[in-house]
Amino acid sequence: MTMPVHLVLYEPEIPPNTGNVARLCAAMGVPLHLIAPLGFSLDDKCLKRAGLDYWPEVDVHVWPGLSAYLDAAGGRQRLVATTARRTRRIVALQHAVFAPDDSLLLGPETRGLPAHALEQCGLHVHIPIRDSARSLNMSTAAGIVLYAALACLGTLPACGG
């Protein structure tokens, strides 16, 4: 079954951020893919505290590396990098055109996506923010990009349900 999009966290480091993203994925019916190594255990209290009542509803998958995730997808999914770094193929989020089964890829909180991951992405989106702000929190960025992708695809849940 084709999903509207997939949310992929590359080597996440901060348990509460991942918990918040898991809660977002549960609320939106979007699979969450975690690319190892993780900076925490999935049993971490901080992780569960951020989305404890939602954990049974999260469609979460842990992959030993980005290549394993891409191999399992069989080339059906385009990687969409969400990065604060300037890259040669960057598009402002409000101008991005998303496709069903896109994989929205966010990097580790303290170092961002490595060059080898960015090179595999078919689209690089940038969330416009004021110059005085260095970046957004990863879980905030995940929410913004996920909602933009679902809105673009016409797959946002109806109000109240």
N, C-alpha and C positions, 0 to 999 in steps of 0.2 A: 504494500500500500504506500502510495506517495504521501509524504508528510509535507505540510506547508514549508517548514524549515527545520533544521536541527541546530541546537546550540552546542558549541564545542569549546571547552575550556582547556587550553594547552598548559599543562603543568601548573595548575592553580596552587597558590601558596597559603592563602589566608582562609581558614575554615568559615568564618561568618560570611565572607563574600560568596563562597561556593554554596553555603546554605541559603543565602538570599536568592541566588540564581536558581537553585533547585526549586525553591518556592515559586518563583516566577514561571519556571517550566511546567510545574504542576498546574498552576493557575491557567496557563495558556494551552496546555495539552501538547507541549513540544518536548521531544526527547532531549535529554542532557547527556552529552558524551564528555568524559573526563580522560584527558591524555596524561598518562603517567610519565615520570614520577609525580606523585602528589606530595605537597608539602605538609601533609597531615594524614591521619587515618580516617576512614569513613565512619569510624566509631567515635570520632572526636565529639566531645560534649558541645563545643562552640558551634560546630557544623550542624549538629542536630537541633540545637536551641534555635537557630535561625529559621528552621523550617520543620520542626519536629512533627507537628500534626499533618504535614503534607508528605512526609517521606513515603508512605505507602502508595501515594499517587504519582510519584516521580518515576518516569521511565528513564532510569540512569544506567549508563554503560561505561565501564572503565576499560581503556585500551592501553596496551603496553607501550605504544608510541604512535605518532601521527601516521606513519606508514601503515600500521596495522588497521587503523581506522579507515584510511583511504582504500586499502586492499579490500576490506569488508564491504565498502560502498560500491566497489566494482566500477569506479569511474562515473557513476550516476550523479554524483554530487559535486557542485562547484564550491570551492572554498572561498568564502568572503572574509577577508581580513578586516577587523576593526582595530585600527591602530592610531596612536597619536603621532607615530613617525611619519615623516613625509616620504612617500614612495613615488615611483614614476607613473603608476597607474591609479592615482588616488582620485576619488569622486566624493564630493560633499554628500552626506547622507541624504539630504532632501532631493538630490538628483539621481540617486541610485535606483536601478531597476533590478528587483529581485526576481528569482525564479523558484518554482516549486522544487523542494529538496535541496535548496542551498544550505550549506553548512556555515553558520556564523561563527567565526573563529576569533576568540579573545585570548590574549597572552597572559603570562604570569604578571602579577601585580607589580613586582619590583624591577622587572627587566623587559617586559613586552615580548612580542614574538621575535624569535631569532630569524636571521636572514633566510635560512633554508626553508622555514615554514612560509615566510612571506613570498618566496619565489614560487611556491606551489599554488598560490591564490590567484583566481581568475578575476577577482574584483577586490579593490582596497577602498573601504569607505572611511570617511573622517567625519566625526561629529563636530560641527562648528561650535567653538567656544571662544570666549573673550581671550585676548592675548595675555591678560594678566593671570589667567589660570593655566597651570602646567598641563593638567589632564583631569579626567573624571575618574571616580572610583570604578573599578572593573564591573561590579554588579550594577551600578547605575548605567554604565555604558551598555551592558548586556540588555537591560530593559529598554533603553532608547532604541537600540538597533533592532531588537526583536519586534517591538511594536511597529517600527517603520517597515520592516519586512512583511509582517502580517497585514498591515494596512495596504501596502503596495499590491499584495496578492489577493486582497479582498477576503481574508480569512480570519479577521479579528472576531472573537466571540461576540455574540449579540449582548446588549446590555441586560444584566440580570441573569445571564446564563450561559 
